[in-house]
């Protein structure tokens, strides 16, 4: 998070007054890319002309405040083209998500792919390691319901829907 997101979270302001859809379990990156493509498509449809920002979100790690950088829909969509591109945007730090959000901050999409040391599915000498990741999206309730319905259409049953403030309160690592 950055200081503005933290202020909004603590006061329960947008987007933390809505819902968070979150991966219940880690999934292999090809499936994660499919899920994210559905989410990004729906968010883009709702906000086609809005500028995006990106930041390293340390909320679950230790609550460190980072600074947002400009991003774009093209950048976000290009991450979904390959596992390598998706993994490249991740921080490599334990429990630090990559957060994409519009300037108005009415939603945020966070993803996390643990590095080899943090991946709970790796064995020390695994000859064929599979990379896994998770995501969460926080937004107003009607949009969350639309995203959930879109994900269920592609048979995604790996979702929890949680009041956003509760989700972020429980996951705070600071």
Buried (B, 14 or more C-beta within 10 A) or exposed (E): BBEEBBEBBEEBBBBBBBBBBBBEEBBBBEBBBBBBBBBBBBBBEBBEEBEBBBBBBBBBBEEBBBEBEEBEBEBBBEBBEEBEEBBEBBBBBBBBBBBBBBEEBBBBBBBBBBBEEEBEEBEEEEEEEEBBBBBBBBBBEEBBBBBBEBBEEEEBEBBEBBBBBEBBEEBBEE
